[in-house]
Amino acid sequence: SVPFLVRLFPSVLTKFVYLNFLAFPFFVDFRRPELLVNNTINLYLTTEPGVTVGIWHTVPGSRGAEAQGKDQRWYEEALADAHPVIIYLHGNGGTR
């Protein structure tokens, strides 16, 4: 019966292969990364009309003391300075 169900509902197979309906770890608010990772804020980028990507901006430990208590504007300005930016793409699991 499983092949028959997969043939009728191909999205079921996708859900069970990628498990993107699970948010692990459980009961964590990924919109508040400062509770999980030091010197980190949550930002959103609009890549094209109708598509918004959530990102975390984490400054290195060497700038941690400088980042304490700063707001989103400071983090956005830190992206524009001469320091390198490393982009980590986590995959298609649906959570950060």
VENRA-V294025 format. One record per backbone hydrogen bond with DSSP energy under -0.5 kcal/mol. CO is the residue of the C=O (numbers start at 1). NH is the residue of the N-H. E is the energy in kcal/mol with one decimal. If there is no record, write none. Layout:
# VENRA-V294025
{{CO:NH:E} {CO:NH:E}}
This chain:
# VENRA-V294025
{{1:5:-2.4} {2:6:-2.5} {3:7:-2.1} {4:8:-2.0} {5:9:-2.8} {9:12:-1.5} {9:13:-0.7} {10:14:-1.5} {11:15:-2.2} {12:16:-2.0} {13:17:-2.0} {14:18:-2.4} {15:19:-1.8} {19:22:-1.6} {22:24:-0.7} {25:28:-0.7} {28:30:-1.0} {29:32:-1.7} {32:35:-1.6} {33:36:-1.8} {33:37:-3.3} {37:40:-0.6} {39:59:-2.0} {41:57:-2.3} {43:55:-3.1} {45:47:-0.8} {45:53:-3.3} {48:51:-2.7} {50:52:-0.5} {51:47:-1.5} {51:48:-1.0} {53:45:-2.8} {55:43:-2.8} {56:58:-0.6} {57:41:-1.7} {60:63:-1.8} {61:64:-1.4} {63:67:-1.7} {64:68:-0.9} {67:70:-2.1} {71:75:-1.4} {72:76:-2.3} {73:77:-2.3} {74:78:-2.0} {75:79:-1.2} {76:80:-0.7} {77:80:-0.7} {78:81:-0.7} {85:87:-0.5} {86:88:-0.6} {87:89:-0.6} {88:90:-0.7}}
